[in-house]
C-alpha cells in the first residue's frame, strides 16, 4: 500500500542541503514530490517504509502535524522582493520557534506576506499578516475548506513587535477556548475579537 509524508522546514523554507537529503530519501524509497498547502510532500512510498524514511530526515526537517499550529508560510519580504513592504523573516522566525506544533482544538495555519500581492495566500489562513507601507495588517479566521472565506481584519499598521504580541494572544486564546474541531474563524464568531481593547 502506498502512502506519503508531508515535510516541514523552518517557516516552509528548506536549505539546499536539506533538499538534497530529501531528494535522496525520495529516490531511496521510490517516492516523488508534490507541493501541498502545509509543506512539501514525498508521495508514492510504501506504507511499511514510512517510519524508516521519517527517522532519516535531515536535521531541521520534520513531519507536519495535523492538529495544532501546523503550517507557517512566509514570503521572502522586503529586501528580497521588489514588491515587499514589510520584512517578514523576524516575525516568521518568532512564530515558528514559539508556536509551531502548539496543540489547539483543530489545525491552525499562519501566513505572513510582505505585501498585498499575498503570495503565501495569507488571507485564507487562520492568522494572516499582510505587509503595507504603514505596517502589517492582521486578519483572522480565513479558511479554504467547504466554506472558503477570507479572514476578518482585526488590526492595521502593526509593527513587527506588535505583530508578535498579537500572534501570542491569538494562539493562546485559541488553545484555551477552542472547542473540539473548531477552527479559529468559528471561535471568532462565537466569542468575538480577543484583541478588542488590548494595547499591542
N, CA, C and O atoms as a DFTB+ gen file, in Angstrom:
800 C
 N C O
     1  1       0.851      -1.194       0.000
     2  2       0.000       0.000       0.000
     3  2       0.883       1.238       0.000
     4  3       1.871       1.312       0.730
     5  1       0.514       2.208      -0.827
     6  2       1.297       3.439      -0.928
     7  2       0.807       4.489       0.064
     8  3      -0.367       4.520       0.432
     9  1       1.737       5.348       0.489
    10  2       1.383       6.439       1.387
    11  2       2.299       7.625       1.111
    12  3       3.058       7.612       0.142
    13  1       2.232       8.638       1.949
    14  2       3.038       9.837       1.732
    15  2       3.451      10.447       3.066
    16  3       2.926      10.092       4.121
    17  1       4.398      11.368       2.993
    18  2       4.882      12.098       4.169
    19  2       4.962      13.570       3.796
    20  3       5.562      13.917       2.778
    21  1       4.366      14.440       4.602
    22  2       4.463      15.880       4.367
    23  2       5.577      16.434       5.246
    24  3       5.601      16.204       6.455
    25  1       6.492      17.159       4.631
    26  2       7.675      17.673       5.320
    27  2       7.537      19.156       5.627
    28  3       6.968      19.923       4.850
    29  1       8.071      19.536       6.773
    30  2       8.038      20.937       7.192
    31  2       9.449      21.407       7.503
    32  3      10.182      20.758       8.248
    33  1       9.821      22.547       6.920
    34  2      11.074      23.218       7.267
    35  2      10.758      24.521       7.973
    36  3       9.593      24.908       8.064
    37  1      11.757      25.191       8.464
    38  2      11.579      26.453       9.185
    39  2      10.791      27.429       8.316
    40  3      11.255      27.824       7.246
    41  1       9.600      27.820       8.773
    42  2       8.593      28.578       8.021
    43  2       8.546      28.204       6.544
    44  3       8.484      29.054       5.655
    45  1       8.578      26.898       6.327
    46  2       8.460      26.273       4.999
    47  2       9.593      26.634       4.050
    48  3       9.413      26.632       2.832
    49  1      10.755      26.943       4.603
    50  2      11.964      27.091       3.806
    51  2      12.848      25.869       4.034
    52  3      12.887      25.316       5.134
    53  1      13.544      25.460       3.002
    54  2      14.448      24.313       3.080
    55  2      15.794      24.739       2.521
    56  3      15.861      25.330       1.444
    57  1      16.859      24.445       3.242
    58  2      18.190      24.754       2.730
    59  2      18.506      23.800       1.571
    60  3      17.826      22.793       1.378
    61  1      19.539      24.135       0.814
    62  2      19.942      23.250      -0.284
    63  2      20.346      21.875       0.242
    64  3      20.002      20.853      -0.353
    65  1      21.082      21.850       1.365
    66  2      21.491      20.560       1.934
    67  2      20.277      19.738       2.374
    68  3      20.238      18.524       2.177
    69  1      19.282      20.414       2.973
    70  2      18.074      19.700       3.376
    71  2      17.340      19.130       2.162
    72  3      16.876      17.990       2.190
    73  1      17.240      19.926       1.102
    74  2      16.550      19.456      -0.094
    75  2      17.286      18.286      -0.745
    76  3      16.667      17.318      -1.187
    77  1      18.620      18.389      -0.796
    78  2      19.393      17.281      -1.365
    79  2      19.151      15.995      -0.578
    80  3      18.979      14.926      -1.163
    81  1      19.139      16.105       0.751
    82  2      18.903      14.929       1.593
    83  2      17.497      14.369       1.368
    84  3      17.311      13.153       1.325
    85  1      16.511      15.254       1.225
    86  2      15.135      14.797       0.999
    87  2      14.992      14.143      -0.375
    88  3      14.253      13.171      -0.529
    89  1      15.699      14.677      -1.371
    90  2      15.678      14.063      -2.703
    91  2      16.270      12.657      -2.639
    92  3      15.739      11.723      -3.241
    93  1      17.374      12.515      -1.902
    94  2      17.999      11.194      -1.765
    95  2      17.048      10.212      -1.084
    96  3      16.993       9.041      -1.457
    97  1      16.294      10.690      -0.079
    98  2      15.332       9.816       0.599
    99  2      14.199       9.417      -0.341
   100  3      13.767       8.265      -0.350
   101  1      13.717      10.385      -1.136
   102  2      12.648      10.064      -2.096
   103  2      13.127       9.020      -3.094
   104  3      12.393       8.092      -3.434
   105  1      14.362       9.177      -3.561
   106  2      14.924       8.186      -4.501
   107  2      15.074       6.823      -3.827
   108  3      14.745       5.791      -4.412
   109  1      15.577       6.833      -2.588
   110  2      15.806       5.587      -1.856
   111  2      14.515       4.788      -1.655
   112  3      14.501       3.562      -1.764
   113  1      13.423       5.520      -1.357
   114  2      12.170       4.838      -1.042
   115  2      11.151       4.887      -2.187
   116  3       9.980       4.562      -1.994
   117  1      11.599       5.292      -3.370
   118  2      10.747       5.219      -4.553
   119  2       9.622       6.232      -4.601
   120  3       8.568       5.972      -5.181
   121  1       9.845       7.392      -3.988
   122  2       8.799       8.405      -3.957
   123  2       9.016       9.523      -4.963
   124  3      10.028       9.556      -5.663
   125  1       8.067      10.430      -5.029
   126  2       8.172      11.639      -5.837
   127  2       7.658      12.806      -5.001
   128  3       7.126      12.608      -3.908
   129  1       7.820      14.020      -5.516
   130  2       7.468      15.209      -4.742
   131  2       6.206      15.884      -5.258
   132  3       5.931      15.900      -6.458
   133  1       5.452      16.439      -4.325
   134  2       4.320      17.319      -4.624
   135  2       4.374      18.475      -3.636
   136  3       4.827      18.320      -2.502
   137  1       3.905      19.636      -4.083
   138  2       3.757      20.754      -3.154
   139  2       2.319      20.773      -2.666
   140  3       1.384      20.738      -3.465
   141  1       2.143      20.828      -1.343
   142  2       0.804      20.923      -0.756
   143  2       0.783      22.126       0.173
   144  3       1.825      22.723       0.447
   145  1      -0.398      22.483       0.657
   146  2      -0.560      23.710       1.444
   147  2       0.353      23.734       2.662
   148  3       0.906      24.780       3.001
   149  1       0.512      22.604       3.316
   150  2       1.258      22.571       4.572
   151  2       2.744      22.293       4.412
   152  3       3.471      22.304       5.406
   153  1       3.226      22.042       3.184
   154  2       4.652      21.802       3.016
   155  2       4.961      21.053       1.731
   156  3       4.209      21.121       0.759
   157  1       6.073      20.342       1.739
   158  2       6.476      19.518       0.603
   159  2       6.153      18.065       0.935
   160  3       6.473      17.583       2.021
   161  1       5.528      17.384       0.006
   162  2       5.093      16.011       0.248
   163  2       5.926      15.030      -0.570
   164  3       6.079      15.185      -1.781
   165  1       6.463      14.016       0.112
   166  2       7.036      12.870      -0.593
   167  2       5.922      11.841      -0.694
   168  3       5.439      11.327       0.315
   169  1       5.525      11.552      -1.914
   170  2       4.384      10.665      -2.124
   171  2       4.805       9.414      -2.880
   172  3       5.864       9.380      -3.507
   173  1       3.969       8.393      -2.816
   174  2       4.221       7.160      -3.565
   175  2       5.176       6.195      -2.896
   176  3       5.713       5.302      -3.552
   177  1       5.400       6.361      -1.580
   178  2       6.281       5.427      -0.875
   179  2       5.447       4.292      -0.270
   180  3       4.241       4.432      -0.064
   181  1       6.102       3.188       0.006
   182  2       5.411       2.067       0.626
   183  2       5.084       2.395       2.084
   184  3       5.891       3.001       2.789
   185  1       3.901       1.992       2.521
   186  2       3.478       2.275       3.897
   187  2       4.470       1.718       4.908
   188  3       4.719       2.342       5.939
   189  1       5.035       0.556       4.623
   190  2       5.989      -0.065       5.546
   191  2       7.298       0.728       5.651
   192  3       8.054       0.548       6.606
   193  1       7.568       1.606       4.673
   194  2       8.812       2.384       4.677
   195  2       8.656       3.752       5.329
   196  3       9.643       4.461       5.523
   197  1       7.437       4.126       5.667
   198  2       7.182       5.496       6.130
   199  2       7.997       5.847       7.369
   200  3       8.658       6.885       7.396
   201  1       7.961       5.013       8.376
   202  2       8.663       5.321       9.623
   203  2      10.181       5.336       9.419
   204  3      10.886       6.124      10.050
   205  1      10.679       4.467       8.543
   206  2      12.116       4.466       8.256
   207  2      12.525       5.772       7.589
   208  3      13.545       6.360       7.948
   209  1      11.735       6.230       6.620
   210  2      12.032       7.496       5.952
   211  2      12.036       8.651       6.954
   212  3      12.939       9.487       6.946
   213  1      11.031       8.688       7.806
   214  2      10.928       9.766       8.801
   215  2      12.153       9.772       9.717
   216  3      12.663      10.835      10.072
   217  1      12.615       8.594      10.094
   218  2      13.772       8.516      11.002
   219  2      15.056       9.009      10.350
   220  3      16.030       9.304      11.042
   221  1      15.064       9.099       9.024
   222  2      16.261       9.522       8.298
   223  2      16.181      10.962       7.794
   224  3      17.059      11.407       7.054
   225  1      15.152      11.682       8.181
   226  2      15.029      13.073       7.731
   227  2      16.207      13.907       8.223
   228  3      16.703      13.686       9.328
   229  1      16.660      14.863       7.412
   230  2      17.793      15.692       7.837
   231  2      17.419      16.614       8.994
   232  3      16.242      16.888       9.230
   233  1      18.417      17.080       9.699
   234  2      18.190      17.993      10.812
   235  2      17.460      19.238      10.338
   236  3      17.788      19.802       9.295
   237  1      16.467      19.662      11.111
   238  2      15.698      20.856      10.766
   239  2      14.470      20.579       9.924
   240  3      13.681      21.488       9.665
   241  1      14.292      19.329       9.490
   242  2      13.112      18.945       8.718
   243  2      12.290      17.969       9.562
   244  3      12.810      16.978      10.076
   245  1      11.006      18.268       9.690
   246  2      10.115      17.424      10.484
   247  2       8.894      17.060       9.636
   248  3       8.719      17.563       8.526
   249  1       8.071      16.194      10.171
   250  2       6.795      15.908       9.514
   251  2       5.750      16.901      10.024
   252  3       5.825      17.376      11.158
   253  1       4.798      17.198       9.184
   254  2       3.727      18.116       9.551
   255  2       2.794      17.448      10.547
   256  3       2.445      16.276      10.405
   257  1       2.395      18.216      11.563
   258  2       1.376      17.722      12.481
   259  2       0.009      18.048      11.884
   260  3      -0.100      18.949      11.052
   261  1      -1.015      17.339      12.291
   262  2      -2.322      17.555      11.663
   263  2      -3.325      18.230      12.581
   264  3      -4.414      18.589      12.132
   265  1      -2.998      18.411      13.840
   266  2      -3.869      19.176      14.731
   267  2      -2.991      20.083      15.571
   268  3      -2.102      19.618      16.284
   269  1      -3.243      21.369      15.483
   270  2      -2.420      22.353      16.175
   271  2      -1.885      23.375      15.184
   272  3      -2.351      23.451      14.048
   273  1      -0.915      24.153      15.615
   274  2      -0.282      25.129      14.726
   275  2       0.602      24.333      13.773
   276  3       1.728      23.972      14.116
   277  1       0.090      24.062      12.581
   278  2       0.738      23.071      11.717
   279  2       1.264      23.619      10.404
   280  3       1.833      22.867       9.612
   281  1       1.091      24.897      10.154
   282  2       1.581      25.441       8.891
   283  2       1.905      26.913       9.068
   284  3       1.046      27.708       9.449
   285  1       3.142      27.265       8.789
   286  2       3.540      28.663       8.755
   287  2       4.228      28.898       7.424
   288  3       5.282      28.326       7.148
   289  1       3.627      29.742       6.603
   290  2       4.192      30.065       5.301
   291  2       4.444      31.564       5.244
   292  3       3.540      32.363       5.486
   293  1       5.676      31.940       4.923
   294  2       6.034      33.350       4.807
   295  2       6.753      33.576       3.488
   296  3       7.558      32.748       3.063
   297  1       6.460      34.693       2.846
   298  2       7.208      35.051       1.650
   299  2       8.554      35.644       2.070
   300  3       8.819      35.796       3.263
   301  1       9.400      35.978       1.101
   302  2      10.742      36.473       1.428
   303  2      10.729      37.896       1.965
   304  3      11.629      38.283       2.710
   305  1       9.711      38.687       1.594
   306  2       9.529      40.003       2.180
   307  2      10.458      41.090       1.664
   308  3      11.236      40.890       0.731
   309  1      10.348      42.242       2.303
   310  2      11.117      43.428       1.938
   311  2      12.613      43.142       2.027
   312  3      13.085      42.496       2.963
   313  1      13.340      43.634       1.040
   314  2      14.772      43.397       0.992
   315  2      15.146      42.230       0.102
   316  3      16.296      42.108      -0.321
   317  1      14.172      41.365      -0.187
   318  2      14.391      40.207      -1.049
   319  2      13.434      40.187      -2.236
   320  3      13.627      39.424      -3.182
   321  1      12.412      41.021      -2.184
   322  2      11.418      41.107      -3.259
   323  2      11.137      42.571      -3.532
   324  3      10.964      43.356      -2.599
   325  1      11.090      42.944      -4.788
   326  2      10.892      44.351      -5.162
   327  2       9.537      44.892      -4.700
   328  3       9.369      46.103      -4.558
   329  1       8.579      44.007      -4.468
   330  2       7.253      44.453      -4.039
   331  2       7.105      44.507      -2.515
   332  3       6.102      45.009      -2.009
   333  1       8.088      43.998      -1.792
   334  2       7.973      43.903      -0.341
   335  2       7.788      45.245       0.350
   336  3       8.532      46.193       0.100
   337  1       6.798      45.314       1.211
   338  2       6.542      46.499       2.030
   339  2       7.028      46.304       3.472
   340  3       7.388      47.267       4.149
   341  1       7.035      45.063       3.925
   342  2       7.473      44.742       5.282
   343  2       8.446      43.574       5.246
   344  3       8.319      42.673       4.417
   345  1       9.423      43.598       6.156
   346  2      10.353      42.491       6.335
   347  2       9.593      41.371       7.051
   348  3       8.872      41.634       8.013
   349  1       9.746      40.140       6.596
   350  2       8.953      39.030       7.125
   351  2       9.724      38.038       7.991
   352  3       9.124      37.340       8.808
   353  1      11.026      37.967       7.825
   354  2      11.803      36.890       8.442
   355  2      11.763      36.923       9.966
   356  3      11.603      35.879      10.599
   357  1      11.906      38.103      10.563
   358  2      11.922      38.178      12.034
   359  2      10.619      37.660      12.626
   360  3      10.634      36.872      13.572
   361  1       9.495      38.097      12.074
   362  2       8.197      37.653      12.575
   363  2       8.002      36.157      12.327
   364  3       7.522      35.437      13.203
   365  1       8.376      35.693      11.132
   366  2       8.219      34.273      10.804
   367  2       9.060      33.393      11.726
   368  3       8.584      32.367      12.212
   369  1      10.305      33.793      11.965
   370  2      11.168      33.019      12.859
   371  2      10.575      32.960      14.269
   372  3      10.586      31.912      14.914
   373  1      10.062      34.093      14.733
   374  2       9.472      34.156      16.074
   375  2       8.269      33.207      16.180
   376  3       8.175      32.411      17.114
   377  1       7.360      33.304      15.213
   378  2       6.152      32.478      15.244
   379  2       6.513      30.997      15.178
   380  3       5.979      30.178      15.925
   381  1       7.425      30.673      14.275
   382  2       7.825      29.264      14.102
   383  2       8.406      28.686      15.388
   384  3       7.996      27.614      15.832
   385  1       9.348      29.388      15.977
   386  2      10.057      28.851      17.145
   387  2       9.176      28.808      18.387
   388  3       9.342      27.934      19.237
   389  1       8.242      29.746      18.495
   390  2       7.411      29.795      19.704
   391  2       6.132      28.970      19.578
   392  3       5.669      28.391      20.561
   393  1       5.559      28.915      18.373
   394  2       4.216      28.348      18.276
   395  2       4.066      27.110      17.392
   396  3       3.079      26.390      17.539
   397  1       5.003      26.831      16.479
   398  2       4.801      25.668      15.607
   399  2       4.686      24.399      16.458
   400  3       5.523      24.142      17.324
   401  1       3.650      23.620      16.201
   402  2       3.418      22.390      16.957
   403  2       2.553      22.566      18.185
   404  3       2.194      21.577      18.825
   405  1       2.201      23.814      18.541
   406  2       1.319      24.028      19.689
   407  2       0.008      23.288      19.487
   408  3      -0.563      23.328      18.397
   409  1      -0.465      22.628      20.501
   410  2      -1.720      21.896      20.414
   411  2      -2.896      22.869      20.513
   412  3      -2.973      23.680      21.436
   413  1      -3.793      22.774      19.558
   414  2      -5.024      23.561      19.568
   415  2      -6.181      22.632      19.216
   416  3      -5.972      21.463      18.891
   417  1      -7.396      23.158      19.283
   418  2      -8.579      22.311      19.085
   419  2      -8.674      21.749      17.669
   420  3      -9.306      20.715      17.450
   421  1      -8.056      22.419      16.721
   422  2      -8.052      21.966      15.335
   423  2      -6.788      22.532      14.694
   424  3      -5.976      23.152      15.381
   425  1      -6.610      22.331      13.405
   426  2      -5.422      22.882      12.758
   427  2      -5.465      24.401      12.753
   428  3      -6.532      25.015      12.714
   429  1      -4.281      24.987      12.793
   430  2      -4.145      26.442      12.786
   431  2      -3.035      26.791      11.805
   432  3      -1.871      26.449      12.019
   433  1      -3.406      27.475      10.729
   434  2      -2.456      27.845       9.688
   435  2      -2.169      29.342       9.771
   436  3      -3.072      30.149       9.989
   437  1      -0.899      29.696       9.595
   438  2      -0.492      31.096       9.703
   439  2       0.252      31.488       8.428
   440  3       1.118      30.753       7.954
   441  1      -0.092      32.644       7.882
   442  2       0.561      33.154       6.684
   443  2       1.095      34.553       6.906
   444  3       0.443      35.379       7.545
   445  1       2.278      34.821       6.381
   446  2       2.893      36.141       6.507
   447  2       3.321      36.602       5.118
   448  3       4.163      35.973       4.476
   449  1       2.739      37.701       4.664
   450  2       3.065      38.244       3.347
   451  2       3.668      39.629       3.514
   452  3       3.185      40.440       4.305
   453  1       4.725      39.888       2.764
   454  2       5.391      41.180       2.859
   455  2       4.687      42.295       2.119
   456  3       5.047      43.462       2.271
   457  1       3.679      41.952       1.313
   458  2       2.940      42.985       0.577
   459  2       1.559      42.474       0.225
   460  3       1.218      41.328       0.515
   461  1       0.765      43.330      -0.400
   462  2      -0.607      42.999      -0.740
   463  2      -0.760      42.007      -1.872
   464  3      -1.875      41.563      -2.146
   465  1       0.337      41.641      -2.549
   466  2       0.231      40.607      -3.579
   467  2      -0.088      39.251      -2.967
   468  3      -0.633      38.370      -3.632
   469  1       0.260      39.092      -1.683
   470  2      -0.218      37.959      -0.895
   471  2       0.190      36.599      -1.471
   472  3      -0.631      35.686      -1.571
   473  1       1.459      36.476      -1.846
   474  2       1.938      35.208      -2.431
   475  2       1.712      33.984      -1.530
   476  3       1.440      32.903      -2.050
   477  1       1.814      34.116      -0.178
   478  2       1.558      32.936       0.664
   479  2       0.072      32.621       0.872
   480  3      -0.269      31.753       1.676
   481  1      -0.831      33.336       0.135
   482  2      -2.277      33.147       0.334
   483  2      -2.665      33.330       1.798
   484  3      -3.478      32.582       2.341
   485  1      -2.072      34.331       2.417
   486  2      -2.247      34.519       3.850
   487  2      -3.697      34.794       4.258
   488  3      -4.113      34.386       5.343
   489  1      -4.470      35.474       3.416
   490  2      -5.828      35.851       3.807
   491  2      -6.764      34.667       4.021
   492  3      -7.830      34.829       4.616
   493  1      -6.389      33.481       3.550
   494  2      -7.233      32.316       3.799
   495  2      -6.618      31.409       4.870
   496  3      -6.964      30.233       4.973
   497  1      -5.703      31.974       5.664
   498  2      -5.149      31.255       6.810
   499  2      -5.924      31.645       8.069
   500  3      -6.668      32.625       8.072
   501  1      -5.742      30.875       9.121
   502  2      -6.379      31.206      10.399
   503  2      -5.873      32.539      10.937
   504  3      -6.636      33.328      11.495
   505  1      -4.577      32.780      10.762
   506  2      -3.967      34.057      11.159
   507  2      -3.150      34.557       9.979
   508  3      -2.324      33.827       9.431
   509  1      -3.385      35.807       9.590
   510  2      -2.695      36.369       8.428
   511  2      -2.092      37.726       8.755
   512  3      -2.742      38.582       9.355
   513  1      -0.837      37.909       8.351
   514  2      -0.195      39.210       8.417
   515  2       0.145      39.626       6.991
   516  3       0.833      38.902       6.272
   517  1      -0.344      40.802       6.588
   518  2      -0.113      41.312       5.240
   519  2       0.625      42.637       5.351
   520  3       0.149      43.563       6.008
   521  1       1.787      42.731       4.711
   522  2       2.583      43.944       4.798
   523  2       2.018      45.080       3.962
   524  3       1.573      44.871       2.833
   525  1       2.038      46.282       4.521
   526  2       1.689      47.512       3.808
   527  2       2.796      48.523       4.078
   528  3       3.705      48.260       4.865
   529  1       2.719      49.661       3.434
   530  2       3.733      50.697       3.644
   531  2       3.680      51.271       5.047
   532  3       4.610      51.959       5.468
   533  1       2.595      50.997       5.786
   534  2       2.420      51.532       7.138
   535  2       2.511      50.460       8.222
   536  3       2.282      50.748       9.396
   537  1       2.837      49.247       7.843
   538  2       2.938      48.173       8.826
   539  2       2.126      46.970       8.402
   540  3       1.618      46.915       7.282
   541  1       2.001      45.998       9.305
   542  2       1.247      44.787       8.998
   543  2      -0.250      44.979       9.240
   544  3      -0.662      45.582      10.230
   545  1      -1.040      44.461       8.329
   546  2      -2.471      44.303       8.549
   547  2      -2.681      42.887       9.070
   548  3      -2.070      41.949       8.560
   549  1      -3.531      42.718      10.073
   550  2      -3.805      41.415      10.675
   551  2      -5.229      40.987      10.354
   552  3      -6.181      41.723      10.614
   553  1      -5.370      39.799       9.792
   554  2      -6.690      39.216       9.537
   555  2      -6.745      37.848      10.204
   556  3      -5.737      37.144      10.276
   557  1      -7.917      37.475      10.689
   558  2      -8.082      36.235      11.447
   559  2      -9.313      35.475      10.947
   560  3     -10.341      36.078      10.640
   561  1      -9.199      34.160      10.869
   562  2     -10.355      33.320      10.582
   563  2     -10.532      32.923       9.138
   564  3     -11.607      32.457       8.760
   565  1      -9.506      33.094       8.313
   566  2      -9.606      32.661       6.931
   567  2      -9.686      31.144       6.836
   568  3      -9.310      30.428       7.764
   569  1     -10.188      30.662       5.687
   570  2     -10.414      29.227       5.560
   571  2     -10.520      28.857       4.082
   572  3     -11.049      29.627       3.280
   573  1     -10.015      27.672       3.723
   574  2     -10.153      27.176       2.353
   575  2     -10.980      25.905       2.302
   576  3     -10.946      25.190       1.300
   577  1     -11.707      25.615       3.342
   578  2     -12.458      24.365       3.418
   579  2     -13.729      24.377       2.593
   580  3     -13.771      24.961       1.511
   581  1     -14.774      23.725       3.112
   582  2     -16.041      23.620       2.398
   583  2     -16.724      24.975       2.249
   584  3     -17.533      25.177       1.343
   585  1     -16.390      25.908       3.154
   586  2     -16.930      27.274       3.063
   587  2     -15.758      28.251       3.017
   588  3     -15.467      28.908       4.017
   589  1     -15.088      28.355       1.882
   590  2     -13.908      29.220       1.814
   591  2     -14.259      30.678       2.031
   592  3     -15.265      31.177       1.524
   593  1     -13.405      31.358       2.800
   594  2     -13.607      32.779       3.035
   595  2     -12.317      33.409       3.531
   596  3     -11.463      32.749       4.123
   597  1     -12.203      34.701       3.273
   598  2     -11.046      35.454       3.746
   599  2     -11.204      35.769       5.232
   600  3     -12.316      35.829       5.756
   601  1     -10.067      35.969       5.897
   602  2     -10.108      36.330       7.298
   603  2     -10.667      37.728       7.521
   604  3     -10.706      38.552       6.607
   605  1     -11.098      37.977       8.752
   606  2     -11.625      39.289       9.120
   607  2     -10.476      40.170       9.615
   608  3      -9.665      39.738      10.435
   609  1     -10.413      41.378       9.125
   610  2      -9.337      42.295       9.504
   611  2      -9.580      42.799      10.928
   612  3     -10.608      43.411      11.218
   613  1      -8.612      42.530      11.812
   614  2      -8.740      42.931      13.214
   615  2      -7.831      44.098      13.585
   616  3      -8.089      44.791      14.569
   617  1      -6.774      44.322      12.813
   618  2      -5.840      45.404      13.166
   619  2      -5.068      45.829      11.925
   620  3      -4.930      45.062      10.973
   621  1      -4.575      47.041      11.947
   622  2      -3.765      47.583      10.856
   623  2      -2.565      48.323      11.439
   624  3      -2.528      48.656      12.624
   625  1      -1.596      48.567      10.576
   626  2      -0.419      49.384      10.914
   627  2       0.369      48.818      12.090
   628  3       0.868      49.572      12.926
   629  1       0.482      47.491      12.156
   630  2       1.215      46.864      13.252
   631  2       2.704      46.802      12.935
   632  3       3.102      46.521      11.804
   633  1       3.514      47.067      13.946
   634  2       4.951      46.837      13.827
   635  2       5.222      45.345      13.977
   636  3       4.314      44.576      14.290
   637  1       6.460      44.936      13.756
   638  2       6.822      43.528      13.959
   639  2       6.591      43.136      15.417
   640  3       6.061      42.061      15.693
   641  1       6.987      44.004      16.352
   642  2       6.822      43.683      17.772
   643  2       5.352      43.590      18.152
   644  3       4.968      42.705      18.917
   645  1       4.527      44.484      17.631
   646  2       3.088      44.401      17.894
   647  2       2.494      43.138      17.289
   648  3       1.590      42.533      17.866
   649  1       2.994      42.745      16.143
   650  2       2.523      41.522      15.491
   651  2       2.874      40.287      16.315
   652  3       2.072      39.357      16.411
   653  1       4.059      40.272      16.906
   654  2       4.448      39.163      17.789
   655  2       3.494      39.053      18.967
   656  3       3.053      37.960      19.321
   657  1       3.179      40.195      19.571
   658  2       2.269      40.189      20.718
   659  2       0.878      39.712      20.295
   660  3       0.228      38.957      21.018
   661  1       0.429      40.156      19.123
   662  2      -0.890      39.764      18.635
   663  2      -0.969      38.258      18.399
   664  3      -1.952      37.623      18.781
   665  1       0.052      37.684      17.776
   666  2       0.001      36.243      17.492
   667  2       0.080      35.433      18.787
   668  3      -0.537      34.372      18.881
   669  1       0.822      35.910      19.782
   670  2       0.854      35.232      21.081
   671  2      -0.546      35.189      21.703
   672  3      -0.992      34.146      22.181
   673  1      -1.224      36.329      21.689
   674  2      -2.568      36.416      22.265
   675  2      -3.525      35.496      21.515
   676  3      -4.303      34.768      22.132
   677  1      -3.468      35.528      20.186
   678  2      -4.400      34.741      19.373
   679  2      -4.203      33.239      19.552
   680  3      -5.179      32.505      19.702
   681  1      -2.960      32.774      19.539
   682  2      -2.721      31.336      19.672
   683  2      -3.086      30.864      21.084
   684  3      -3.678      29.797      21.243
   685  1      -2.735      31.652      22.113
   686  2      -3.116      31.298      23.485
   687  2      -4.637      31.227      23.624
   688  3      -5.174      30.309      24.245
   689  1      -5.316      32.204      23.040
   690  2      -6.785      32.279      23.095
   691  2      -7.407      31.072      22.407
   692  3      -8.352      30.478      22.925
   693  1      -6.885      30.711      21.254
   694  2      -7.412      29.570      20.513
   695  2      -7.168      28.264      21.274
   696  3      -8.054      27.415      21.360
   697  1      -5.958      28.111      21.826
   698  2      -5.634      26.900      22.576
   699  2      -6.520      26.749      23.811
   700  3      -6.874      25.633      24.191
   701  1      -6.876      27.866      24.434
   702  2      -7.656      27.824      25.671
   703  2      -9.154      27.666      25.419
   704  3      -9.834      26.952      26.156
   705  1      -9.669      28.325      24.385
   706  2     -11.122      28.419      24.234
   707  2     -11.713      27.626      23.072
   708  3     -12.932      27.462      23.013
   709  1     -10.897      27.132      22.154
   710  2     -11.436      26.402      21.014
   711  2     -12.090      25.102      21.427
   712  3     -11.543      24.352      22.236
   713  1     -13.266      24.833      20.870
   714  2     -13.941      23.567      21.112
   715  2     -13.401      22.520      20.131
   716  3     -12.818      22.878      19.108
   717  1     -13.590      21.233      20.432
   718  2     -13.054      20.196      19.550
   719  2     -13.423      20.421      18.087
   720  3     -14.597      20.566      17.748
   721  1     -12.400      20.447      17.218
   722  2     -12.525      20.601      15.771
   723  2     -13.081      21.961      15.347
   724  3     -13.553      22.108      14.220
   725  1     -13.031      22.941      16.225
   726  2     -13.497      24.289      15.894
   727  2     -12.340      25.110      15.333
   728  3     -11.328      25.292      16.010
   729  1     -12.474      25.603      14.111
   730  2     -11.452      26.451      13.518
   731  2     -11.520      27.848      14.125
   732  3     -12.518      28.228      14.737
   733  1     -10.453      28.594      13.946
   734  2     -10.351      29.903      14.586
   735  2     -11.451      30.863      14.127
   736  3     -11.932      31.674      14.920
   737  1     -11.854      30.779      12.855
   738  2     -12.917      31.652      12.364
   739  2     -14.224      31.433      13.111
   740  3     -14.933      32.390      13.423
   741  1     -14.543      30.172      13.398
   742  2     -15.759      29.862      14.155
   743  2     -15.659      30.360      15.594
   744  3     -16.639      30.843      16.160
   745  1     -14.472      30.239      16.178
   746  2     -14.271      30.742      17.535
   747  2     -14.427      32.257      17.568
   748  3     -14.985      32.807      18.517
   749  1     -13.937      32.924      16.539
   750  2     -14.083      34.381      16.447
   751  2     -15.552      34.771      16.371
   752  3     -15.973      35.744      16.997
   753  1     -16.332      34.015      15.608
   754  2     -17.771      34.278      15.531
   755  2     -18.446      34.053      16.879
   756  3     -19.355      34.790      17.261
   757  1     -17.996      33.042      17.585
   758  2     -18.646      32.653      18.849
   759  2     -18.301      33.580      20.000
   760  3     -19.172      33.942      20.790
   761  1     -17.018      33.971      20.102
   762  2     -16.573      34.737      21.275
   763  2     -16.215      36.192      20.975
   764  3     -16.080      36.998      21.895
   765  1     -16.063      36.529      19.710
   766  2     -15.674      37.904      19.387
   767  2     -14.182      38.114      19.389
   768  3     -13.416      37.188      19.658
   769  1     -13.765      39.331      19.091
   770  2     -12.373      39.701      18.887
   771  2     -11.583      39.698      20.197
   772  3     -11.859      40.521      21.070
   773  1     -10.620      38.807      20.358
   774  2      -9.836      38.764      21.611
   775  2      -8.854      39.933      21.743
   776  3      -8.295      40.155      22.817
   777  1      -8.647      40.672      20.662
   778  2      -7.729      41.818      20.707
   779  2      -8.439      43.127      21.023
   780  3      -7.792      44.161      21.189
   781  1      -9.756      43.088      21.107
   782  2     -10.514      44.313      21.360
   783  2     -10.146      44.880      22.725
   784  3     -10.229      44.190      23.741
   785  1      -9.741      46.135      22.733
   786  2      -9.361      46.800      23.985
   787  2      -7.963      46.491      24.461
   788  3      -7.539      47.002      25.497
   789  1      -7.220      45.648      23.711
   790  2      -5.857      45.287      24.090
   791  2      -4.874      46.252      23.430
   792  3      -4.962      46.506      22.229
   793  1      -3.945      46.786      24.209
   794  2      -2.932      47.653      23.649
   795  2      -1.746      46.804      23.190
   796  3      -1.055      46.198      24.009
   797  1      -1.523      46.764      21.906
   798  2      -0.449      45.938      21.367
   799  2       0.862      46.695      21.359
   800  3       1.884      46.154      20.937
